[in-house]
Amino acid sequence: MKTPKLIAIYALLTCTTAFFSAVNAQTNTVNALCSTDQGWCELAAAEFTKATGIKVLQSHKATGEALAQLRAEANNPKTDIWWGGTGDPFLQAAEVGLLDAYRPSYINDLQAWSVRQYAMTQNQVGGFYTSAIGFGWNTELLKKKNLPAPACWADLIKPEYKGDIEISHPASSGTAYTILAGLVQQMGEDAAFDYMKKLHKNISNYTRSGQAQAPNVAKGEVAVGVSFIFGFDLWKHNKYPVESTAPCEGASYEIGGIALVKGARNKAMGQKYYDFLMSPAGQALGAKAGSLQFPAHKATVLDPRIPKLDNVRLIKYDFEKYGKAAERRRLIERWTKEVEALPR
């Protein structure tokens, strides 16, 4: 029969063992938010675990939703690393103190546009990849509807496209915010809002994520989508009836983000995942998963399907101004009141 003293010692040893087991499990785990294409998120996590033995607990969320989660967790962070998706929400997270600074030793091996993101944010946000906004359309649907392929922003507001265009919602989608902020910079704010009110009449649906347009166009669920060009090009390469173009007047573009979260529980594991994702091997996983953004690491072997930006008329996008939280909030609030509220 065990004495009370032995029972107490046994209980203490059991608790101690459980505590150290929990600590060990936690330190061998990384908690991540991924905002790029889900296939890339899943492949990267699997390959990292295979290479390191570190378990990845990862959620897939649009950038606007990911930013909202980090804000909600600010006093008790549950996320170690956030990666992929348009960069503006990352800049806003840096501005309000949600991210940790990290300047990787391989920074000189990264593209200049990636390095500029580090400099702009005091090393809190790295440039992960880049891609341009454009239009994608289903060739069979346009033929059936006797509609021409759009070439310019001006084409999308023509009455014949009513109900045939899909775009994402700027409150939840970084893609849509890139479009909104790009039009404001390109046209001037009042003119851009006048344009978006006209475009609103032709919109069939505002999706939660900017990753929805390419598959919806490819499957014939909508005739025209507005999103990043690379998404449409993947379906085209997979023999779907899809074509794409950048708008003739000029296109905004993204620099996808990657960042460590301030106050992360597993900071060392988050840094290892970060370095893996930014390595040539990690960057190449995008194309293997069907995500055709242009990678940040110069040594990445480029997939021939990745769209080149040489012939795209890129606008001079002001990441610093339009990456501010107050500016994003102001533009989205104006869009909600003046555009979304209108009947279609």
Buried (B, 14 or more C-beta within 10 A) or exposed (E): EEEEEEEEEEEEEEEEEEEEEEEEEEBEBBBBBBBBBBBBBBBBBEBBBEEBEBBBEBBBBBBBBBBBBBEEBBEEBBBBBBBBBBBBBBBBBBBEEBBBBBEBEEBEBBBEBBBBBBEBBEBBBBBBBBBBBBBBBBBEBBEEEEBEBBBEBEBBBEEEBEEBBBBBBBBBBBBBBBBBBBBBBBBEEEEBBBBBBBBBBBBBBBBBBBBBBBBBBBEBBBBBBBBBBBBBBBBBBEEBBBBBBBBEBBBBBBBBBBBBBBBBBBBEBBBBBBBBBBBBBBBBBBBEBBBBBBBBBBEBEEBEBBBEBEEBEBBEBBBEEBBBBEBBEEBBEBBEEBBBEEEE
